[in-house]
Amino acid sequence: MRLNGKIPARTLRCSLVLCCAVSFVVSGYAQTIDETYKQALKEGGALNVYGTLTPDTAVKVLPVFEKRFPGVKTVNTGASSDKIVARAISEARGGRTIGDVFHMNLENIIQVHEQGLVLEKLPPEAEVFANHLKGTYWVATRFNTLVAAWNTQLVSKADEPKNFEDFADPKWKGKLLAEPRDAEILIALAEQKYKNADAAIALFKKIAANSVEFHSGHPQLVELLMAGQGSACLTCYTHHLLPRMQKGAPLNYLRNL
């Protein structure tokens, strides 16, 4: 969706502690969403979405967008954040800008911003957001909750963790799974629970001594947990766990850090 060769609006998603965020960047000046939509209709075509939307999420979210903005077709190019960044940068260096909308994690949104692919502009609609839910080029859109979870067939009731600190116990050695990019857990412990970065880092070093097994991709992580690849997951998403638990999967999770 472009105007005079320029993209009128882009969005980027970032994770901030346990918050996912999106930024709207308008080319040259701030327009409302409806103003951008009216201009985009003159051009027609599609809205190219570069992001980390899972197929299940995409089939629910994108049709809502198309209903809200008739005449604009969405084309979803789903991939991991690192692949989206690499693709966007590669295309930009080749003189092309294909992605109209970007949906990524915090570390990746910074990478794209550093490459000059977004402007520090927000649409007027962002004014209603609280300051902690927006930056100079992003606005929060949803919350993802990272939790520690375990396979109840592999962890007895007596051995279930009571808090995150329990994973420092040597009994968990070789039994822990995690996503390597989930720095949000460390940030949450440092800033919210301990109010001290050194204390959080010290705990993570103890947990790391238990030989945590890392896998990229949260959908894969919960599947591996269910399959018994590990007894517990340090960084699972609740929206991956709950539907499976409702269907009887042998899973449980910590309700607090």
Helices and strands as residue ranges (DSSP letters): E 9-16, E 19-26, H 33-43, E 46-51, H 55-68, E 73-78, H 81-93, E 101-103, H 106-114, G 124-128, G 131-133, E 139-143, E 146-151, G 157-159, G 164-168, G 170-172, E 176-178, H 184-188, I 189-193, H 197-208, E 213-214, H 218-227, E 232-237, H 238-246, E 251-253
